[in-house]
């Protein structure tokens, strides 16, 4: 006799006979990054009543990008708070609330707007535990879309991974897949320290397979650990956020030519998992980093510097290089915008140059 | 000796230069009469004298180069810190900017820990890692170096008070200089919209560093700058005025009416900080006049003596005790060892496993624990 198990996620309902469940409890769901973020917040709001969300349009509008859809309806005004357009003010209020015992999630509609509030993130949140020698902790998450979108031009397209990644006292996380989004956001919310959570607008609608294990309410991804998304032997590709997709696409193309790329998804910007990168380089002897942000003083620059200074340098057969966004403010016209960010062909080109093929 | 005394309080004082207690969008200001018990009087006297002596000792140590960096002294403004604390409870919350030594004391810190923090020793209230501007105690959130930033933080603390339903409030202090900061107006807006239990307090000591209020603010009626927030302007040199105004403000907040704004008219004897002699933008005469006519400690002393609430000897005895406490604290602050080098990288993250921190070169790996 079969018993029924129902899953209600993203409006999809699956009915599974029990005998299959007993034998083999792998049940894969397609979940978009947006829904993964939404569910993670929903579960954490339910789990801990000190957690609350504030930001522009997060409540009654369901979120500018619909990431917080349904949450206000479920949790009400006390826990899902619409703010006026005053980033410095509401970021400061969020930090103060964290100091006094709550666990706020402060949403920036995009991280471009966080520049208005960056003093609160750095000077009020990141440094306080140190300045107080452990008396005052700040359990807060700053989240929102980061980096380039589509056609939003220069003031709305900057990547802040390097800016926030520069600062001690912050944890900086950059998920790629739905699984990343879910596990890392839950970890960020449960973390007792300030976490900058960099999402990507272009990834919100992308579906990923999510195993049952990942769907469990206590599924957490540890902050500070990278993941190898694809094993390879010839070259190491290191990337974060949307660029991981492009690396995997480039790897698929190159596999047909017999070049096997190892693709590392950083998952966390700070603390950086240098060990994972070093271990990979010791196997492949080549490194290319790929990021959407600008080259100067960027994520790739840091990775390359660390590799130079560390044990993996002696394993490199050619200089490590970076693939980055073009060093210009983001233009508007589609043809210009497309040529301002790394494309698959740029990654393939750099890999072949590095491998001298 | 009289144990209790009813005192006619603030509104009009002898000196014509002092302003009345003005109100903005409030039906009435604090009561014209206040009760001061002998006990209270002696306690306020002692605390104000302690702050005064502590700040003067800090001045000395700074000139001897035992304290370094920034040092913003509070002498002259003692009635503000003491009066505010008298109007709230220790279970309430308070945040201010960098002129914070007085508040660190009234919020529960000891003179020893404060002075040892100024001298950067391991016995300091922040183990030597914060310094003058970054001192914290329970329900006291510093000590903040970026002026203006503390105001939204304080409103956030107030939001937590309301959220957790504990009938506590938060006092958010800022100076006349910071009063023009945009984020303060952002905070007024949200605190009002959400009826947060905060008392915004502007300590107007007439100068933002070297700039007088007339040169910095198009409107120097700081108690009105909250616009839709009710406000009152109070003589900040009179500890009773400050106390009564604070009580009124606290009552307003606790009754769920939302935020309220207080302007305390006060004065600092020292310059902006120890690197400012404080006489290039104001005259010695002005400083001297405030000292002789409006010194908060003298005013309280005269009141108590003329009303037979204490004797000259008694107050002298308190002075002697305070001096001794300061001397002992200074002794501790100059002899306690500096923090150990292996504390350098600690306290980056809370509740985390130990981690490695890069030193100044790639071969130096330092340890960081929570």
Boltz contact constraints between the chains, C-beta under 6 A:
constraints:
  - contact:
      token1: [A, 86]
      token2: [B, 186]
      max_distance: 6.0
  - contact:
      token1: [A, 88]
      token2: [B, 183]
      max_distance: 6.0
  - contact:
      token1: [A, 89]
      token2: [B, 152]
      max_distance: 6.0
  - contact:
      token1: [A, 89]
      token2: [B, 183]
      max_distance: 6.0
  - contact:
      token1: [A, 89]
      token2: [B, 186]
      max_distance: 6.0
  - contact:
      token1: [A, 89]
      token2: [B, 187]
      max_distance: 6.0
  - contact:
      token1: [A, 89]
      token2: [B, 190]
      max_distance: 6.0
  - contact:
      token1: [A, 92]
      token2: [B, 152]
      max_distance: 6.0
  - contact:
      token1: [A, 92]
      token2: [B, 153]
      max_distance: 6.0
  - contact:
      token1: [A, 93]
      token2: [B, 152]
      max_distance: 6.0
  - contact:
      token1: [A, 93]
      token2: [B, 155]
      max_distance: 6.0
  - contact:
      token1: [A, 93]
      token2: [B, 156]
      max_distance: 6.0
  - contact:
      token1: [A, 95]
      token2: [B, 153]
      max_distance: 6.0
  - contact:
      token1: [A, 96]
      token2: [B, 153]
      max_distance: 6.0
  - contact:
      token1: [A, 96]
      token2: [B, 156]
      max_distance: 6.0
  - contact:
      token1: [A, 96]
      token2: [B, 157]
      max_distance: 6.0
  - contact:
      token1: [A, 97]
      token2: [B, 156]
      max_distance: 6.0
  - contact:
      token1: [A, 97]
      token2: [B, 159]
      max_distance: 6.0
  - contact:
      token1: [A, 97]
      token2: [B, 160]
      max_distance: 6.0
  - contact:
      token1: [A, 99]
      token2: [B, 141]
      max_distance: 6.0
  - contact:
      token1: [A, 100]
      token2: [B, 157]
      max_distance: 6.0
  - contact:
      token1: [A, 100]
      token2: [B, 160]
      max_distance: 6.0
  - contact:
      token1: [A, 101]
      token2: [B, 160]
      max_distance: 6.0
  - contact:
      token1: [A, 102]
      token2: [B, 160]
      max_distance: 6.0
  - contact:
      token1: [A, 119]
      token2: [B, 146]
      max_distance: 6.0
  - contact:
      token1: [A, 119]
      token2: [B, 149]
      max_distance: 6.0
  - contact:
      token1: [A, 123]
      token2: [B, 146]
      max_distance: 6.0
  - contact:
      token1: [A, 124]
      token2: [B, 149]
      max_distance: 6.0
  - contact:
      token1: [A, 124]
      token2: [B, 153]
      max_distance: 6.0
  - contact:
      token1: [A, 129]
      token2: [B, 347]
      max_distance: 6.0
  - contact:
      token1: [A, 129]
      token2: [B, 350]
      max_distance: 6.0
  - contact:
      token1: [A, 130]
      token2: [B, 347]
      max_distance: 6.0
  - contact:
      token1: [A, 130]
      token2: [B, 348]
      max_distance: 6.0
  - contact:
      token1: [A, 131]
      token2: [B, 130]
      max_distance: 6.0
  - contact:
      token1: [A, 131]
      token2: [B, 134]
      max_distance: 6.0
  - contact:
      token1: [A, 132]
      token2: [B, 126]
      max_distance: 6.0
  - contact:
      token1: [A, 132]
      token2: [B, 136]
      max_distance: 6.0
  - contact:
      token1: [A, 133]
      token2: [B, 126]
      max_distance: 6.0
  - contact:
      token1: [A, 133]
      token2: [B, 127]
      max_distance: 6.0
  - contact:
      token1: [A, 133]
      token2: [B, 129]
      max_distance: 6.0
  - contact:
      token1: [A, 133]
      token2: [B, 347]
      max_distance: 6.0
  - contact:
      token1: [A, 134]
      token2: [B, 347]
      max_distance: 6.0
  - contact:
      token1: [A, 135]
      token2: [B, 136]
      max_distance: 6.0
  - contact:
      token1: [A, 136]
      token2: [B, 136]
      max_distance: 6.0
  - contact:
      token1: [A, 137]
      token2: [B, 350]
      max_distance: 6.0
  - contact:
      token1: [A, 168]
      token2: [B, 348]
      max_distance: 6.0
  - contact:
      token1: [A, 169]
      token2: [B, 348]
      max_distance: 6.0
  - contact:
      token1: [A, 192]
      token2: [B, 350]
      max_distance: 6.0
  - contact:
      token1: [A, 192]
      token2: [B, 351]
      max_distance: 6.0
  - contact:
      token1: [A, 193]
      token2: [B, 349]
      max_distance: 6.0
  - contact:
      token1: [A, 193]
      token2: [B, 350]
      max_distance: 6.0
  - contact:
      token1: [A, 309]
      token2: [B, 362]
      max_distance: 6.0
